[in-house]
Amino acid sequence: MTGQGETVNIEQRLLVTAHPEFSQAALAELQQLDPSLSMLEELVPGILLCQAADSLACMRKAMRTHPVFVRHLAPVQHAIALANTEQDIGQIALSFSLLPTFTQLDRGTYFAVQTRIIQTELLSSERAYSSGHLNQTLAEAFSEETGATESIKKPQIVLSILCTADTAYLGISSVEENLSSWPGGARHFAQSTEQISRAEFKLLEALEEFEVALPESGYALDLGAAPGGWTRLLLDAGMSVIAVDPARLDPRLATRRQLEHYRGYAENYLATNDRRVGRFDLIVNDMRMDARDAARLLIAAAPRLKPQGFLISTFKLPHATAEINPLATLKEAVRILQRGYAYTRTHQLFHNRQEVTIIAAQPRPA
Ligand SMILES: C[S@@+](CC[C@H](N)C(=O)[O-])C[C@H]1O[C@@H](n2cnc3c(N)ncnc32)[C@H](O)[C@@H]1O
């Protein structure tokens, strides 16, 4: 802790954000990339203050290797003590403008200020500003000062602020180094009236994370489809869909002519050897079942995927107990899936809870 207005030189620190249940897994992944990394403090569940021999180099290694559980990284190039009054805003603005990395803001650069405020019991009085107020005030000031353009949606450079009850951690980095363009990796989508389930956000986020688009025609197989959020997205993209689930689909899908509902278990559908479709352009799976069982079913489905098609699947993980290690379950499930697909990449998305999402491609011949 520091006195008000006092500054601390804290180069080579960084903030690591992950799902609270998987924050140790995220830390372990980063330590494997960079053995010099260590955790100083878990500020709140899922946000770790860490240090490394070279924090930027560590962030760049993560950027290249796509860790599964790390959602977001932010450098900490300075920290200031907060009074929780309006004066903090001026202090933060001044501290940013003195950072050597501030020169990245230039005419023609698109930038965003991203503030996260951690609410803790330590905060005795109401804070005089919100994250939105800080973002807007600072962005206006920096835009005027440097000629850089604020772009909340597509920034190149991000000025990250994390406020605890008594300290603000500040850093400037490229959006790629942060691993996500959203503060703390918290990707938000607007809700629409057509939306059938919250699960839709998982598929949308997966497509973004893995940088793939839904085919605009062809056939999709949707395993564990009900109530039908993913099915709706596939249909809206232009695909014909076989939706497999013993449960009912949302009545709004009843009029969709490109949809066939196989009302039964995926195991049975795959065993029917239904050849009407030939090979699918896309297979998706969101079945509520053990990740290893899902992987076995998905390798059985691999010969039904076109060679240039791809698969997106969630893998449900158990909660950790003295006997159960969810990471071992995941490792085993991925190993099983790799018997059927030459390419896989796994990520724990913001919209994933006790699960991860995996993309697989290049199905191996049966
Ligand atoms: C999380 S929900 C899927 C949500 C869906 N993706 C959406 O967007 O609306 C999981 C579904 O898996 C289905 N399910 C579980 N085991 C299954 C199996 N063996 N075969 C087919 N569906 C299964 C359940 O009936 C349930 O509807």
The ligand as an SDF file (V2000), in Angstrom:
LIG
                    3D

 27 29  0  0  0  0  0  0  0  0999 V2000
  -26.4710  -26.7520  -22.7880 C   0  0  0  0  0  0  0  0  0  0  0  0
  -27.8090  -27.5220  -23.6200 S   0  0  0  0  0  0  0  0  0  0  0  0
  -27.5020  -27.0400  -25.2810 C   0  0  0  0  0  0  0  0  0  0  0  0
  -27.8530  -25.6190  -25.5710 C   0  0  0  0  0  0  0  0  0  0  0  0
  -27.8330  -25.3160  -27.0590 C   0  0  0  0  0  0  0  0  0  0  0  0
  -26.4950  -25.3280  -27.6050 N   0  0  0  0  0  0  0  0  0  0  0  0
  -28.4360  -23.9610  -27.3920 C   0  0  0  0  0  0  0  0  0  0  0  0
  -27.7480  -23.1280  -27.9840 O   0  0  0  0  0  0  0  0  0  0  0  0
  -29.6090  -23.7220  -27.0830 O   0  0  0  0  0  0  0  0  0  0  0  0
  -27.3300  -29.1800  -23.5690 C   0  0  0  0  0  0  0  0  0  0  0  0
  -28.2570  -30.1350  -24.3000 C   0  0  0  0  0  0  0  0  0  0  0  0
  -27.5810  -31.3970  -24.4450 O   0  0  0  0  0  0  0  0  0  0  0  0
  -28.5760  -32.3710  -24.5500 C   0  0  0  0  0  0  0  0  0  0  0  0
  -27.9660  -33.7080  -24.4210 N   0  0  0  0  0  0  0  0  0  0  0  0
  -27.3680  -34.2530  -23.3400 C   0  0  0  0  0  0  0  0  0  0  0  0
  -26.9470  -35.4940  -23.6370 N   0  0  0  0  0  0  0  0  0  0  0  0
  -27.2590  -35.7210  -24.9420 C   0  0  0  0  0  0  0  0  0  0  0  0
  -27.0740  -36.8120  -25.8410 C   0  0  0  0  0  0  0  0  0  0  0  0
  -26.4760  -37.9230  -25.4270 N   0  0  0  0  0  0  0  0  0  0  0  0
  -27.5100  -36.6930  -27.1080 N   0  0  0  0  0  0  0  0  0  0  0  0
  -28.1230  -35.5690  -27.5240 C   0  0  0  0  0  0  0  0  0  0  0  0
  -28.3300  -34.5100  -26.7180 N   0  0  0  0  0  0  0  0  0  0  0  0
  -27.9030  -34.5820  -25.4440 C   0  0  0  0  0  0  0  0  0  0  0  0
  -29.5760  -31.9890  -23.4540 C   0  0  0  0  0  0  0  0  0  0  0  0
  -30.8400  -32.5710  -23.7110 O   0  0  0  0  0  0  0  0  0  0  0  0
  -29.5720  -30.4630  -23.5560 C   0  0  0  0  0  0  0  0  0  0  0  0
  -30.6740  -30.0230  -24.3270 O   0  0  0  0  0  0  0  0  0  0  0  0
  1  2  1  0
  2  3  1  0
  2 10  1  0
  3  4  1  0
  4  5  1  0
  5  6  1  0
  5  7  1  0
  7  8  2  0
  7  9  1  0
 10 11  1  0
 11 12  1  0
 11 26  1  0
 12 13  1  0
 13 14  1  0
 13 24  1  0
 14 15  1  0
 14 23  1  0
 15 16  2  0
 16 17  1  0
 17 18  1  0
 17 23  2  0
 18 19  1  0
 18 20  2  0
 20 21  1  0
 21 22  2  0
 22 23  1  0
 24 25  1  0
 24 26  1  0
 26 27  1  0
M  CHG  2   2   1   9  -1
M  END
$$$$
